[in-house]
Amino acid sequence: MSDNFFDELQARGLVYGASEGARDLLADGPVTGYIGFDPTGASLHVGHLLQILALARLQRAGHRPLALVGGGTGMIGDPSGKTKERQLLTRAQVEENVASIREQLARFLDFSGEHAARLVD
């Protein structure tokens, strides 16, 4: 496996397309990569696993992972592709869900140290 994070992703079949210069950017030094998570539920599911593992690989390669949770979206809901709106959540419910998601992500990501992961609401 190459020392370049881009090459690792490509070797695993995880790159479909990329902007010109992406490989060089990842080789030049630490970058920040992010994945967004919807905090309308307290638990992540298997559908999140590929993205979580990509963030973990990014971190192990010396880059900075960022887990973005949409607290605002979690409170008002996002009915995209749905026939009815989601039930509105209180700020307290969203905060509980975010805390639970962070705890689950901590099984894969290191939230301390030189390349600490960050969770941003």
N, C-alpha and C positions, 0 to 999 in steps of 0.2 A: 504494500500500500504506500502511496506517495505521501510525502510530508505536507503537501498542499491539500487543504480542506476541500477545495473544489474538485481536485482529482479523486479524492475519496468518495465524494458524493456521486461523481460521474461513474466511477468503478462499480458502485452499488446500484446503478441504474436510477438514481434519484434526480438527475438533471434532464429535463426535457428541452429547455431552452434557457439561454442566459444572455444578459447584456454584454456587449463587447467590453473587455477589460475586467470582467468579474474575477476571472482566475488570478490575474495579476494583483488585483486589489486584495484578495484573500491571502496572497503570498507576501504582500508588502508589510503587513502588520495587523494588529488587532482591529477588527470591525465589530459593529454591533448588529446582531440579527434579532428579529422579533417575530413572534407568533401571537396571534390574538385568540383569546378564549372568552366565551360567553358565560357570564356568571349567573345565568338564570337558574342554574341547578347547582347543588352542593358538590357534585361529583363529576370528575372527568370520565370519559369512556374510551373504549378501545379505538374509536375513530380519531382520538387525539394522539394516539401513541406514536405514529410516524413523525408528527410535528415535534413532539416532546423529545424523541430520540434524536431528531435533527438538531434541536437546541443543545442537547447534551453533547453531541459530537462536536458542535461548534465550540462549546466551552472547552472540551478536552483538547481542541486544536489551538487553544490560546486566545479565543475570541470571547466577546461578551454577549451572553444571551439575555434577552428581554422578553418577559411574559407580559403581554398587554391584556388586561381584562376590562371589558367595557361596562363599567358600573352604571353609566347613564343608560346605555342600551338595556342593561339588565333590569333597570327600574321601569322603563317604559315599554320594553318588549320590542321585538322586531318581527312583524308578521310576514316577512318575505316568504313567498311560496305557500302561505297558509291561507285557509279560508276564514279564519277568525283571529282576532288579536290574542296575544298571550295575556295571562293574568298579571296585573301590575304587582310589583314587589316593593316592599318598603326599603328604605336605605339600610335598616338594620338587617333585613334578610339578605340583601346583596352583600353587605359586609361579612356576614357569616359565611356565605358562599365563597367569597374571595379568600377568606381565611382557610377554608377547607381546600380550595384549589391550590393555594400556596403550599399547604402541608403535603398534598399529593405530589406537586411538582418537586418538592424538596427530596423526594425519593430518587429523582433523576438528576436534579441540578444542584449545584453548590451555591448557596446564597451568601457565602463568605469567601474571603481570600482574594487573591490578585485579580481573577477574572470572574468576580462574583456575579451571579445571576441577579436580575432585578425584576420585581413584579410591580407593575405600574397600573393603577386604576384610572 
